[in-house]
Amino acid sequence: MIYRKAVFKDVEAVHKLVNAYADKGLMLSRSRNVLYETLRDLLVAEHDGVIIGVGSLHLTWDELAEIRALAVAPHTIKSGIGRNIVETLVGEAKQLGVKTLFTLTYQPEFFAKLGFEEVSKDLLPHKVWKECINCAKFPNCDETAMMRKI
Ligand SMILES: CC(C)(COP(=O)(O)OP(=O)(O)OC[C@H]1O[C@@H](n2cnc3c(N)ncnc32)[C@H](O)[C@@H]1OP(=O)(O)O)[C@@H](O)C(=O)NCCC(=O)NCCS
């Protein structure tokens, strides 16, 4: 298994992986446009040349970053890849001087296992909601906000 930063040739596989879950309402969808624009945020897990996992570290504000777009291929669920992706992103965040990570998720139990704690959405800076206006669910966000100090 290789965990590495994404490059352009990964975008189609990431798009397919994320949007298959999004179609089932398990995560928010990502357009190709967004994936291209945020390519440097993305980390992929690759096995035998196939992309089987993805996660994103998005810098938000002073010493604050978000874990986003986390997904692993259905046949690999609960084999530790999600944890490895998050912990690799945590390492990257630490190098950048991030002190607090947050996520908005439908999988709070998974993130709780990784040391994230549920917080009120009010604790997040207003800037976080800038991109939410593009979400079909806005303004009725039903994701759970979670934070982890690193
Ligand atoms: C959520 C997801 C990324 C987790 O990745 P994963 O590789 O399956 O998780 P891991 O195997 O690394 O699990 C780490 C720990 O969390 C637990 N866990 C994983 N998914 C869980 C869930 N949905 N509920 C409760 N616990 C969960 C595992 O059992 C493991 O616990 P352990 O440390 O006691 O063994 C993966 O299930 C997935 O891609 N789901 C579909 C897309 C999705 O929901 N993405 C999140 C959008 S917010």
The ligand as a MOL file (V3000), in Angstrom:
LIG
                    3D

  0  0  0     0  0            999 V3000
M  V30 BEGIN CTAB
M  V30 COUNTS 48 50 0 0 0
M  V30 BEGIN ATOM
M  V30 1 C -15.5140 6.1440 7.0250 0
M  V30 2 C -14.3910 5.3700 6.3550 0
M  V30 3 C -13.4860 6.3390 5.5910 0
M  V30 4 C -13.5700 4.6520 7.4190 0
M  V30 5 O -12.4380 4.0520 6.8120 0
M  V30 6 P -12.0160 2.5300 7.1650 0
M  V30 7 O -10.7570 2.2490 6.4550 0
M  V30 8 O -13.1600 1.6480 6.9110 0
M  V30 9 O -11.7620 2.6310 8.7370 0
M  V30 10 P -10.5800 1.9350 9.5860 0
M  V30 11 O -10.5180 0.4980 9.1940 0
M  V30 12 O -9.3250 2.7230 9.4600 0
M  V30 13 O -11.2040 2.0610 11.0470 0
M  V30 14 C -10.5300 2.6720 12.1550 0
M  V30 15 C -11.3710 2.3690 13.3830 0
M  V30 16 O -12.6790 2.9440 13.2340 0
M  V30 17 C -13.6850 1.9300 13.2510 0
M  V30 18 N -14.7030 2.2890 12.2650 0
M  V30 19 C -14.5530 2.4080 10.9310 0
M  V30 20 N -15.7020 2.7930 10.3600 0
M  V30 21 C -16.5930 2.9060 11.3570 0
M  V30 22 C -17.9540 3.2700 11.4070 0
M  V30 23 N -18.6380 3.5940 10.2990 0
M  V30 24 N -18.5750 3.2840 12.6160 0
M  V30 25 C -17.9110 2.9490 13.7320 0
M  V30 26 N -16.5830 2.6110 13.7480 0
M  V30 27 C -15.9610 2.5870 12.5770 0
M  V30 28 C -12.9580 0.6440 12.8990 0
M  V30 29 O -13.6310 -0.4930 13.3990 0
M  V30 30 C -11.6190 0.8750 13.5780 0
M  V30 31 O -11.7700 0.6600 14.9730 0
M  V30 32 P -10.6120 -0.0680 15.8590 0
M  V30 33 O -9.4980 0.9320 15.9500 0
M  V30 34 O -11.2810 -0.3150 17.1620 0
M  V30 35 O -10.2180 -1.2970 15.1290 0
M  V30 36 C -14.9440 4.2950 5.3770 0
M  V30 37 O -15.8620 3.4840 6.0880 0
M  V30 38 C -15.6580 4.8500 4.1580 0
M  V30 39 O -15.0250 5.1360 3.1480 0
M  V30 40 N -16.9850 5.0040 4.2510 0
M  V30 41 C -17.8000 5.4660 3.1560 0
M  V30 42 C -17.5390 6.9300 2.8700 0
M  V30 43 C -17.7600 7.7640 4.1060 0
M  V30 44 O -18.7130 7.5790 4.8490 0
M  V30 45 N -16.8230 8.7090 4.3050 0
M  V30 46 C -16.8420 9.6240 5.4310 0
M  V30 47 C -17.5610 10.8370 4.9940 0
M  V30 48 S -17.7450 11.9830 6.2970 0
M  V30 END ATOM
M  V30 BEGIN BOND
M  V30 1 1 1 2
M  V30 2 1 2 3
M  V30 3 1 2 4
M  V30 4 1 2 36
M  V30 5 1 4 5
M  V30 6 1 5 6
M  V30 7 2 6 7
M  V30 8 1 6 8
M  V30 9 1 6 9
M  V30 10 1 9 10
M  V30 11 2 10 11
M  V30 12 1 10 12
M  V30 13 1 10 13
M  V30 14 1 13 14
M  V30 15 1 14 15
M  V30 16 1 15 16
M  V30 17 1 15 30
M  V30 18 1 16 17
M  V30 19 1 17 18
M  V30 20 1 17 28
M  V30 21 1 18 19
M  V30 22 1 18 27
M  V30 23 2 19 20
M  V30 24 1 20 21
M  V30 25 1 21 22
M  V30 26 2 21 27
M  V30 27 1 22 23
M  V30 28 2 22 24
M  V30 29 1 24 25
M  V30 30 2 25 26
M  V30 31 1 26 27
M  V30 32 1 28 29
M  V30 33 1 28 30
M  V30 34 1 30 31
M  V30 35 1 31 32
M  V30 36 2 32 33
M  V30 37 1 32 34
M  V30 38 1 32 35
M  V30 39 1 36 37
M  V30 40 1 36 38
M  V30 41 2 38 39
M  V30 42 1 38 40
M  V30 43 1 40 41
M  V30 44 1 41 42
M  V30 45 1 42 43
M  V30 46 2 43 44
M  V30 47 1 43 45
M  V30 48 1 45 46
M  V30 49 1 46 47
M  V30 50 1 47 48
M  V30 END BOND
M  V30 END CTAB
M  END
